[in-house]
Amino acid sequence: MSFLTRSAVPTLRAAAIQRTPTSLPSSGRRMAHHAAEYNNMPFDYSSRRRFAMKCVAYMGFGFALPFVAVGWQWYKPGGYKNP
């Protein structure tokens, strides 16, 4: 074993020991920073139909954007189709 390995192993073990918590919070206590349980999504999905339409619109725009950009470059004056 090299000198570097022998000196690094105790340091890594000490760092791992320092990261372990000394006491865990009790499971019965609620955390103050949570507004509601299971409400950690950045969007509202209570209405399935509205959520589906928003997803389709968002993903459709992202999928269509490169095709629109290529079409714009081809059909503008001096582009690929108009030499």
Beta strands, then each sheet from edge to edge (+ up, - down):
end
